[in-house]
Amino acid sequence: MNNHIPISDRTFEFAVRISKLCSYLDKQPGTPRLLAAQLFRSGTSIGANIEESRSAESDRDFISKQSIALKEAKETRYWLKLLIKSEMMSEEKILSLLDECEQLIKIIAKSIITTKEKLKK
């Protein structure tokens, strides 16, 4: 799948896809517009925090930035699921985004665990 693509590239491409979805949602009346703002903030923040973690001053700083990225990814997953369950978007249209979000959560969580284990040594 996307395993050979660097996490920074994956999160950037994810942010692009989120931006396009939010642009569509923003053109809809009512609640979709409100959700678009929330989704945009969390969905684009993942990659921004991953980028910051690449310039971390220490392993603890790296863990901190990655942890923020993980929280933002989990929030993004929440908004995507809400869009589906509230029937503002069909599952088929955003299932691949939700799947990528799940994969990013796993990758970032593993990165945090690996770095924490490194600190224990």
C-alpha positions as CSV (number, residue, x, y, z in Angstrom):
1,M,0.0,0.0,0.0
2,N,1.6,3.3,1.1
3,N,4.1,1.8,3.5
4,H,7.1,3.0,1.5
5,I,6.0,6.6,1.4
6,P,7.5,8.8,4.2
7,I,5.0,9.8,6.9
8,S,5.6,13.5,6.2
9,D,4.5,12.9,2.5
10,R,1.5,10.9,3.6
11,T,0.3,13.4,6.1
12,F,0.8,16.2,3.5
13,E,-1.2,14.3,0.9
14,F,-3.8,13.6,3.6
15,A,-4.1,17.3,4.4
16,V,-4.6,18.0,0.7
17,R,-7.4,15.6,0.5
18,I,-8.9,16.9,3.8
19,S,-8.7,20.5,2.3
20,K,-10.6,19.4,-0.8
21,L,-13.3,17.7,1.3
22,C,-13.6,20.8,3.5
23,S,-13.9,23.0,0.5
24,Y,-16.8,20.9,-0.7
25,L,-18.4,20.9,2.8
26,D,-18.0,24.6,3.1
27,K,-20.2,25.2,0.1
28,Q,-23.0,23.2,1.7
29,P,-25.6,25.0,3.9
30,G,-25.8,24.6,7.6
31,T,-24.0,22.0,9.7
32,P,-21.6,20.7,7.1
33,R,-19.9,24.1,7.0
34,L,-19.4,24.0,10.8
35,L,-17.9,20.6,10.6
36,A,-15.7,21.6,7.7
37,A,-13.9,24.1,10.0
38,Q,-13.3,21.5,12.7
39,L,-12.2,18.9,10.2
40,F,-9.9,21.3,8.4
41,R,-8.1,22.3,11.6
42,S,-7.5,18.8,12.9
43,G,-6.9,17.2,9.5
44,T,-4.2,19.6,8.4
45,S,-2.6,19.8,11.9
46,I,-1.5,16.2,11.7
47,G,1.1,16.9,9.0
48,A,2.2,20.2,10.5
49,N,3.0,18.5,13.8
50,I,4.8,15.7,12.0
51,E,6.9,18.3,10.2
52,E,7.7,20.0,13.6
53,S,8.7,16.6,15.0
54,R,11.3,16.3,12.3
55,S,13.1,19.3,13.8
56,A,12.7,18.1,17.4
57,E,15.5,19.2,19.8
58,S,15.3,15.9,21.7
59,D,13.6,12.6,21.9
60,R,11.2,14.0,24.4
61,D,10.4,17.0,22.1
62,F,9.9,14.5,19.3
63,I,7.4,12.5,21.4
64,S,5.6,15.6,22.3
65,K,5.1,16.7,18.7
66,Q,4.2,13.2,17.6
67,S,1.7,13.0,20.4
68,I,0.0,16.2,19.3
69,A,-0.1,14.7,15.7
70,L,-1.7,11.5,17.1
71,K,-4.4,13.5,19.0
72,E,-5.2,15.5,15.9
73,A,-5.4,12.3,13.8
74,K,-7.8,10.8,16.4
75,E,-9.9,14.0,16.3
76,T,-10.0,13.9,12.5
77,R,-11.2,10.3,12.6
78,Y,-14.0,11.4,14.9
79,W,-15.1,14.2,12.5
80,L,-15.0,11.8,9.5
81,K,-17.1,9.2,11.3
82,L,-19.5,11.9,12.3
83,L,-19.9,12.9,8.7
84,I,-20.8,9.4,7.8
85,K,-23.1,8.6,10.7
86,S,-25.0,11.9,10.3
87,E,-25.4,11.1,6.6
88,M,-23.8,14.4,5.5
89,M,-21.4,12.4,3.4
90,S,-21.8,8.9,2.0
91,E,-19.4,6.3,3.5
92,E,-18.2,5.4,0.0
93,K,-17.0,9.0,-0.6
94,I,-14.8,9.3,2.5
95,L,-14.0,5.7,3.4
96,S,-10.5,5.9,1.8
97,L,-9.8,9.1,3.8
98,L,-11.0,7.3,7.0
99,D,-8.8,4.3,6.2
100,E,-5.8,6.5,5.6
101,C,-6.5,8.3,8.9
102,E,-6.6,4.9,10.7
103,Q,-3.3,4.0,9.1
104,L,-1.7,7.3,10.1
105,I,-2.9,6.8,13.7
106,K,-1.2,3.4,13.8
107,I,2.1,4.7,12.3
108,I,2.3,7.7,14.6
109,A,1.4,5.6,17.7
110,K,4.1,3.1,16.8
111,S,6.7,5.9,16.3
112,I,5.9,7.2,19.8
113,I,6.2,3.8,21.4
114,T,9.5,3.1,19.6
115,T,10.9,6.4,20.8
116,K,9.7,5.9,24.3
117,E,11.4,2.5,24.4
118,K,14.6,4.0,23.1
119,L,14.5,6.5,26.0
120,K,14.2,3.6,28.5
121,K,17.5,2.1,27.4
